[in-house]
Amino acid sequence: MNKYKDFDNYLKEYPDENGYFGEYGGAYLPEELIKAFKESDEAYEAICHSAQFINELRRIRKDFQGRPTPVHHCERLSKLFGNCQIYLKREDLNHTGAHKLNHCMGEGLLAKYMGKKKIIAETGAGQHGVAIATAAAYFGMECDVYMGEVDIEKQHPNVIRMKMLGANVVPVSAGLKTLKEACDAAFDAFLREHETAIYCIGSALGPHPFPMMVRDFQSVIGIEAREQFLEMTGIMPDAVCACVGGGSNSLGMFVPFLADPVEIYGIEPLGRGENIGDHAATMKFGTKGRIHGFNTYVLQDEAGEPLPVYSIASGLDYPGVGPEHALLRDLDRVHYDTVSDEEAMEAFFLLSRYEGIIPAIESAHAVAYAIKYAKTHKSGSILACLSGRGDKDIDYVYEKYGCGEQFKLKYDN
Ligand SMILES: *Cc1c(COP(=O)(O)O)cnc(C)c1O
């Protein structure tokens, strides 16, 4: 039990005042940007513990986001594999259909308290862009979302959504015209406009204070889920799990459980397999390095350049991982494992068919792990974070897999 007791003061210890989670994290920024990031850090430290800020955020979560989101017991799905019970925290029912709004509304509120007029962000697949555009519309702020031209082409529906919500989608034509270049362009814009604008990152990543801020705002997931699960069953789950892209829904789920006797599993995408370019399993195959201004594990070549990554879930294909995950593994508190494209797709169809919930493909990775766990444990329970809904994915899935007949045959009879 001692293992868990050590985590009673975890939130006071990590990150330290310079934004380090052990040897990970920090803020490695060009001189000109240090001041701008410090301003966000100081404002967050000053404001985030005030009763006024907390009460306003609570009201937003309840009246606008529709929180608390429920915990669902997957009775039919669990039964397929025996006696171990699978539960889901339903972040797919959060407004806009995923967990990302949890930190975007927090960052938007912080921007309001700081007197900012504009939000600057980058986006890859467009999910973060839509969430931040939603927050900007709510708070009546301008919003510039930097997006590579290749991604703009590929993610048409999300581009339309952002524009309908009133955001400016700024095309980025440098380099490969994808997320990395969009990130650079958003940093440049922030450098020019930091007097009037705030920068909002899409996951528990980037230079301090973002990994901490995003984790704190996302912790609502685990705080609610812990209480709800306890109320439903009278005990703690034996295990919790979540998918890890940058690591925000997972940290939000995990951190409130760190001091409890609960096993914790972070699930990365194994994609098509173990070869370079076929997966985005940073914890499994990465090495210590630096990416986008912070220290963490990175899928990198010998020169320290990020390697190509792939996952069927576009929200999981990042060559780094939030710094706090690196620490939690070193502390031996969170286990990291992988799920392949095929396993995720089987879970996608099983959850749809047996529970009436079509998950995001990202979230299907967590469900697939819960299924693996249920298959190997005769009793007990696992609580998975269902980070988002699958509406955004169905056209792609249908084209590739039809309606999942091949998966259905295996279990129906
Ligand atoms: C973006 C996204 C993820 C991955 O992001 P994390 O920061 O790792 O949580 C997972 N699920 C959904 C539905 C997403 O949109």
The ligand as an SDF file (V2000), in Angstrom:
LIG
                    3D

 15 15  0  0  0  0  0  0  0  0999 V2000
   -7.2140   14.8980  -29.0330 C   0  0  0  0  0  0  0  0  0  0  0  0
   -7.8790   13.6750  -28.5680 C   0  0  0  0  0  0  0  0  0  0  0  0
   -7.1870   12.6820  -27.8370 C   0  0  0  0  0  0  0  0  0  0  0  0
   -5.7110   12.7450  -27.5430 C   0  0  0  0  0  0  0  0  0  0  0  0
   -5.3070   13.8230  -26.7570 O   0  0  0  0  0  0  0  0  0  0  0  0
   -4.7720   13.6880  -25.2810 P   0  0  0  0  0  0  0  0  0  0  0  0
   -4.1870   15.0210  -25.0060 O   0  0  0  0  0  0  0  0  0  0  0  0
   -3.7820   12.5840  -25.2120 O   0  0  0  0  0  0  0  0  0  0  0  0
   -5.9510   13.4130  -24.3970 O   0  0  0  0  0  0  0  0  0  0  0  0
   -7.8910   11.5840  -27.3780 C   0  0  0  0  0  0  0  0  0  0  0  0
   -9.2050   11.4340  -27.6340 N   0  0  0  0  0  0  0  0  0  0  0  0
   -9.9170   12.3480  -28.3400 C   0  0  0  0  0  0  0  0  0  0  0  0
  -11.3510   12.1100  -28.5800 C   0  0  0  0  0  0  0  0  0  0  0  0
   -9.2730   13.5030  -28.8330 C   0  0  0  0  0  0  0  0  0  0  0  0
   -9.9700   14.4040  -29.5250 O   0  0  0  0  0  0  0  0  0  0  0  0
  1  2  1  0
  2  3  1  0
  2 14  2  0
  3  4  1  0
  3 10  2  0
  4  5  1  0
  5  6  1  0
  6  7  2  0
  6  8  1  0
  6  9  1  0
 10 11  1  0
 11 12  2  0
 12 13  1  0
 12 14  1  0
 14 15  1  0
M  END
$$$$
